[in-house]
Amino acid sequence: MIKINMHSTANFKQNKDMVLNYLVNRGVENKTYLEIIKNYPFGLLAENIFYIGEAIVGYEYTLEYFFSDEATMSPDIKTVNKNLQTDCGDILSIANVYGEDIICMNIKTGEILLWELESGNGDMVHIAKNFEEFLAMIIYK
């Protein structure tokens, strides 16, 4: 089973069918990502740090939440993608990084990107070849 540290979301109901239908309609096929949507109560994440570059010399980022639906205290994945204009095409916005940068997935290739909306000049930077590799980068403090 995949390990992700979560804040308590016991009081939140999640419309997983809405999220899964949206992802399937967008063409998402990554089984690990879909498994996480099905099995985890998304919302605020607890101290999920990842590094781009080596942990000692690289840049540290805090993964705040995956986009899901409004009931989880995280923004609705459909609305976020519409507002960021990633609601069509190959790029899907999937998570927020502290500082308002965005984790994206290339639906066709599975590549994971960091969209530097706030910390950079709007570039999309490659961070992992797929979702599984991205999860392996996370260090739980």
FENURUR-V335443 format. One record per pair of residues at least 6 apart in sequence whose ideal C-beta (glycine too) atoms are under 7 Angstrom apart, sorted by the first residue. I is the first residue (numbers start at 1). J is the second residue. Records with the same first field share a line. If there is no record, write none. Layout:
I=J, J
This chain:
2=32, 35, 36, 135
4=36, 40, 45, 48
5=45, 46, 47, 48, 140
6=40, 41, 43, 45, 46
7=43, 44, 46
9=41, 43, 72
12=41, 43, 71, 72, 73
13=71
14=41, 42, 68, 69, 71, 72
15=69, 71
16=37, 38
18=69
19=37, 68, 69, 77
20=34, 37, 38
22=77, 78
23=34, 37
26=92, 107
27=107
28=34, 92, 107
30=110, 131
32=131, 132
33=131
41=72
42=65, 66, 68, 72, 74
43=65, 72, 73, 74
44=64, 65, 73
45=63, 64, 65
47=140, 141
48=62, 63, 138, 140
49=60, 62, 138, 139, 141
50=61, 63, 137, 138, 139
51=58, 59, 60, 137
52=58, 59, 114, 125, 127
53=59
61=97, 98
62=97, 98
63=95, 97, 138
64=96, 97, 98
65=74, 95, 96
66=74, 94, 95
67=74, 75, 77, 80, 93, 94, 95
68=74, 77
69=76, 77
70=76
80=93
81=87, 92, 93
84=93, 102
86=92, 93, 104
90=106, 107, 108
91=104, 106
92=104, 105, 107
93=102, 104
94=103, 104, 105
95=103
96=102
97=103, 114
99=118, 119
100=117, 118
101=114, 115, 116, 117, 118, 119
102=115, 117
103=112, 114
104=113, 115, 124
105=112, 131
106=113
110=130, 131
111=126, 129, 130
112=127, 128, 130, 131, 134
113=124, 125, 126, 127
114=125, 127
115=124
116=122, 123, 125
127=134
128=134, 137
